Amino acid sequence: MADKYQMRQSDDGLWEIIEAATGEIVKLANVPLSGLDQEAATGALDVLLNAILAPNGKPTDED
C-alpha cells in the first residue's frame, strides 16, 4: 500500500510534505509543511505516517 504523504524536494533545495494523491502541500495547524530542511521534513513525514497527528494538527485519537 502506498503512503498517503510523501516528501518532495523543491527547486530551491528545500523539502515539502505533500499528499501523494493530489500533490498538494500538507498543512499542520494551517502552517504549510514546505521550506523545510531534510531533517525537519523527515521528522514531519514520520509524524504523519505514524498517525501521531492528523493534518489539521489534532491528535488522531480526538474526535
Secondary structure, DSSP 8 states (H G I E B T S, - for coil): ---SEEEEE-TTS-EEEEETTT--B-EETTEE--SB-HHHHHHHHHHHHTTSB-TTSSBTT--
